[in-house]
Amino acid sequence: MEDRTLIERLARHLASAEPDHWPVRVEDAASILALLKEPDDAMREAGDPAIWREMIDAALRERWNVARLAADDETPSGSDEEGEIRLTPDTVRGDHAEWVHLHPKPEKRA
């Protein structure tokens, strides 16, 4: 069995009716992973929610590599967690992980 990233495995599953079209499902896979980022009560009881969030963030960051491998001549793109704002790798100050809310908001100064 090939060692594929979680996001690629999910995209391939979503494209099971059209296996050759899995790259177009990477954005859908990222949206699903973003929804899973916040653990529910049962998940919080089973383990550390911070570790879970870090793991989901790591899986989400892989989307840029998967998209790049799937379409070398096409610019990888996606959307924010809500699917409302189109993002390209250069949209968020060159930090592809920024859109998954890894950075704390700056505190307001009085």
trRosetta pair geometry for C-beta under 8 A, 3 or more apart (Angstrom, degrees):
i j d omega theta_ij theta_ji phi_ij phi_ji
4 8 4.4 -111 175 87 112 124
4 9 5.1 139 97 -57 118 84
4 12 7.4 20 134 -4 165 139
5 8 4.7 91 57 8 83 102
5 9 7.0 -148 93 -6 42 86
5 59 6.9 150 172 -142 101 72
5 62 4.4 -167 -165 156 155 151
5 65 7.4 112 -27 80 156 115
5 66 5.9 -114 51 -67 134 119
6 9 5.7 -56 -147 37 31 110
6 10 6.2 29 156 -17 66 108
6 33 7.3 108 119 -99 117 131
6 59 4.5 -37 62 -134 129 122
6 62 7.3 111 44 56 79 147
7 10 5.7 -53 -145 38 31 111
7 11 6.3 33 154 -20 64 106
7 26 6.4 52 155 -149 107 82
7 29 5.0 123 -161 127 71 129
7 30 6.3 25 -140 -74 123 71
7 33 6.4 -49 -96 -32 90 150
7 59 5.6 148 -42 172 95 86
7 60 7.2 119 -74 -101 133 31
7 62 5.2 173 19 88 127 107
7 63 5.1 -115 170 -81 165 74
7 66 5.5 -143 96 -4 113 158
8 11 5.6 -53 -144 38 33 112
8 12 6.2 34 155 -19 66 105
8 22 7.5 62 -165 146 70 129
8 26 7.4 -14 -97 -106 55 97
8 29 7.8 120 -71 125 15 173
8 62 7.7 -85 -20 135 90 120
8 66 4.7 -163 -70 -129 97 131
9 12 5.8 -55 -148 37 29 111
9 13 6.4 32 152 -20 63 106
10 13 5.6 -53 -149 35 32 113
10 14 6.4 33 153 -18 65 105
10 29 3.9 130 101 -138 112 112
10 32 6.4 -153 175 69 141 135
10 33 7.0 171 35 -51 170 102
11 14 5.7 -54 -147 37 32 111
11 15 6.3 13 157 -4 65 112
11 22 4.9 101 131 177 95 91
11 23 7.1 43 158 -103 141 21
11 25 4.2 148 -157 95 78 95
11 26 4.6 -8 -99 -82 147 54
11 28 7.1 125 -114 63 74 90
11 29 4.2 -75 -63 -28 76 142
11 66 7.1 148 11 154 149 143
12 15 5.9 -67 -144 49 29 100
12 16 7.3 69 149 -71 60 68
12 19 7.0 25 -158 -143 84 76
12 22 4.5 -1 -96 -129 57 146
12 25 7.7 170 -52 72 21 132
13 16 5.8 -7 -165 -45 38 107
14 22 7.4 118 65 -135 82 75
14 25 4.2 177 89 -176 121 141
14 28 5.4 174 175 97 166 132
14 29 6.1 -142 -2 -66 139 87
15 18 5.4 -72 -175 73 88 73
15 19 6.1 120 122 -113 99 27
15 21 5.1 -160 -154 84 129 76
15 22 3.9 -155 45 -92 149 63
15 24 7.3 113 -92 59 130 82
15 25 4.5 -149 -47 -6 103 145
16 19 6.7 14 -141 -77 33 77
18 21 4.1 8 121 26 116 120
18 22 8.0 -172 100 -48 74 57
19 22 6.4 -11 -170 -37 45 105
21 24 5.3 -29 173 27 88 114
21 25 7.1 88 124 -19 79 100
22 25 5.4 -65 -158 37 49 113
22 26 7.6 76 148 -49 70 77
22 70 7.4 -124 93 -127 84 136
23 26 5.9 -17 -165 -19 47 113
23 66 7.8 -177 -124 146 76 87
23 67 6.8 110 -162 -128 95 57
23 70 3.4 157 -108 163 122 141
23 71 5.6 125 170 -32 154 102
24 27 7.6 -37 175 19 47 101
25 28 4.8 -49 -163 40 68 118
25 29 6.0 75 137 -26 81 98
26 29 5.5 -53 -149 36 34 114
26 30 6.4 36 152 -21 66 103
26 63 5.8 134 169 -152 109 92
26 66 5.6 173 -126 108 132 120
26 67 5.3 -177 103 -78 165 88
26 70 6.9 -164 -39 17 138 157
26 76 8.0 -59 100 -147 149 101
26 78 7.5 -87 114 -92 95 105
27 30 5.7 -51 -149 34 33 112
27 31 6.6 36 151 -21 63 103
27 63 7.9 90 -90 -166 43 133
27 77 7.5 -7 -83 101 123 69
27 78 4.9 177 -116 -127 91 75
27 79 6.3 65 -164 10 115 92
28 31 5.6 -52 -151 33 33 113
28 32 6.6 33 151 -18 65 103
29 32 5.8 -55 -152 35 33 111
29 33 6.4 31 152 -17 66 106
29 63 7.4 173 88 -107 103 107
30 33 5.6 -54 -146 38 33 111
30 34 6.2 38 153 -24 66 104
30 60 5.9 90 -145 -135 90 81
30 63 4.8 23 -83 -94 124 152
30 78 5.6 -18 67 -148 159 137
31 34 5.6 -51 -148 33 31 113
31 35 6.7 34 152 -20 62 103
31 79 7.2 13 -78 67 106 106
31 81 7.2 130 -132 -158 63 43
31 83 5.5 23 -115 -69 132 107
32 35 5.7 -54 -155 32 34 113
32 36 6.6 28 150 -15 65 108
33 36 5.5 -60 -150 39 36 111
33 37 7.0 64 148 -53 63 83
33 56 5.7 166 174 -160 93 92
33 59 5.5 -139 -153 108 146 122
33 60 5.5 -177 112 -75 132 86
34 37 5.6 -20 -162 -18 38 119
34 56 7.7 132 -100 163 31 120
34 60 6.5 79 -73 -102 78 133
34 81 4.0 -163 167 -130 142 89
34 100 6.9 -135 -111 -123 96 88
35 81 7.6 147 -59 -173 56 95
36 56 6.0 -168 97 -117 91 134
37 52 8.0 142 -165 130 43 90
37 53 5.8 57 -176 -127 84 75
37 56 4.4 -177 -108 114 71 155
37 57 7.3 72 -129 -55 114 69
37 60 7.9 -2 -81 -38 117 136
37 81 7.8 -62 11 -128 139 132
37 100 7.4 178 -101 -168 151 100
38 53 7.6 25 -90 -93 43 102
39 43 3.5 -129 -167 99 109 130
39 44 5.2 144 110 -56 122 73
39 49 4.8 -136 32 -121 130 93
39 52 5.0 52 -53 96 125 161
39 53 7.7 -100 -17 -52 96 79
40 43 5.2 94 50 12 64 105
40 44 7.1 -123 103 -7 31 92
41 44 5.7 -56 -147 35 30 110
41 45 6.5 30 155 -19 65 105
42 45 5.8 -54 -152 34 32 112
42 46 6.5 28 152 -19 64 109
43 46 5.7 -59 -149 36 33 111
43 47 7.0 -46 175 44 65 87
43 49 7.2 92 118 -98 98 82
43 52 6.5 74 160 -103 121 166
44 47 7.7 -109 -148 63 21 48
44 49 5.1 -7 -112 -60 85 113
47 51 6.6 -77 149 61 112 122
47 52 6.5 122 96 -49 113 107
48 51 4.2 69 87 7 110 109
48 52 6.9 179 95 -11 58 84
49 52 5.3 -53 -149 36 39 116
49 53 6.3 40 154 -20 70 102
50 53 5.8 -52 -149 35 32 111
50 54 6.5 33 152 -18 64 105
51 54 5.6 -54 -149 37 34 113
51 55 6.3 35 152 -21 66 105
52 55 5.7 -56 -150 35 30 112
52 56 6.5 27 154 -16 65 105
53 56 5.8 -54 -147 38 32 109
53 57 6.2 36 152 -21 65 106
54 57 5.6 -52 -147 36 31 114
54 58 6.4 35 152 -22 64 104
55 58 5.6 -51 -150 33 32 114
55 59 6.6 32 151 -17 63 104
56 59 5.6 -52 -149 37 35 112
56 60 6.3 36 151 -20 66 105
56 100 8.0 -171 120 -171 88 133
57 60 5.6 -55 -147 37 31 112
57 61 6.5 36 154 -23 65 102
57 97 6.7 57 -180 -158 100 112
57 100 5.2 149 -127 125 82 142
57 102 5.8 102 -150 -86 141 107
58 61 5.9 -50 -150 30 31 112
58 62 7.1 38 150 -26 59 101
59 62 5.8 -51 -161 23 36 117
60 63 6.0 -24 -172 -10 46 114
60 97 7.4 109 99 -129 102 74
60 100 4.8 121 103 -88 152 147
61 64 6.9 -40 177 16 52 104
61 96 6.3 105 -143 107 77 106
61 97 4.9 -13 -96 -90 109 100
61 100 7.3 -93 -58 8 74 147
62 65 5.4 -56 -162 41 59 111
62 66 5.9 57 143 -22 83 105
63 66 5.6 -57 -144 40 34 111
63 67 6.0 33 159 -19 68 108
63 76 7.4 151 135 178 80 132
63 78 6.3 43 137 -67 142 149
64 67 5.9 -53 -143 38 28 109
64 68 6.2 30 155 -21 62 109
64 76 5.4 139 -141 101 61 157
64 89 5.7 91 -135 -100 126 109
64 96 4.9 -30 -40 -165 152 154
65 68 5.6 -56 -146 36 30 112
65 69 6.3 28 156 -17 65 106
66 69 5.9 -57 -148 37 29 108
66 70 6.1 25 156 -19 65 112
67 70 5.7 -59 -144 39 29 111
67 71 6.5 -33 175 37 65 97
67 74 7.9 -99 167 96 91 101
67 76 3.3 104 111 -123 134 115
67 77 7.5 -174 -175 21 156 38
67 78 7.6 -122 -57 -51 155 101
68 71 7.4 -91 -141 63 19 60
68 72 6.8 50 174 -106 62 52
68 76 5.5 -59 -58 -38 68 129
69 72 7.4 3 -142 -67 21 79
71 74 3.5 -22 144 40 126 117
71 76 7.3 148 63 -77 104 70
75 88 5.9 -3 151 -145 122 117
75 89 7.3 -129 -174 11 90 102
76 88 7.2 130 89 -151 58 65
76 89 5.9 65 70 -42 101 107
77 86 6.2 -1 175 -175 120 96
77 87 6.5 160 -164 85 69 49
77 88 4.9 -36 -106 -96 86 69
77 89 8.0 -99 -89 -20 49 67
78 86 7.5 156 91 -156 29 55
78 87 5.1 -21 71 62 77 98
78 99 7.9 160 89 92 118 159
79 82 7.7 -94 140 75 110 51
79 83 4.7 61 109 -137 145 43
79 84 6.7 136 -180 38 119 27
79 85 6.0 139 -159 71 77 44
79 86 5.6 -45 -96 -99 79 41
79 87 6.0 149 -111 9 20 89
80 83 7.0 -111 68 -30 63 16
80 84 6.0 -30 52 50 111 75
80 85 4.4 40 -9 48 116 100
80 87 6.4 110 -55 -32 62 121
80 99 5.7 -132 -115 -169 70 113
81 99 7.5 175 -31 154 79 89
81 100 7.3 107 -65 -119 108 56
81 101 7.7 -22 -28 -12 138 113
82 85 7.8 58 62 7 95 82
86 91 7.9 -173 115 -85 62 155
87 91 4.5 -130 -149 43 72 153
87 92 6.6 -7 -147 -21 119 104
87 99 5.6 -15 -109 -77 167 160
88 91 5.0 123 47 -34 66 100
89 94 7.9 26 146 -136 77 45
89 96 5.4 -27 -143 -93 77 108
90 94 6.1 -1 -133 -87 64 60
91 99 7.6 35 86 -60 116 126
92 95 5.7 -73 113 64 96 76
92 96 7.3 127 59 -105 108 24
92 98 4.1 -156 142 71 134 127
92 99 5.3 -163 -28 -50 158 87
93 98 6.4 65 48 -22 99 165
95 98 4.2 83 96 -33 109 110
95 103 8.0 54 119 -35 155 131
96 99 7.6 -46 178 16 42 101
97 100 5.7 -57 -172 34 64 110
97 102 5.1 8 141 0 108 146
98 101 8.0 53 172 -67 45 23
98 102 6.6 -98 -111 38 35 98
98 103 6.1 -10 -131 1 80 122
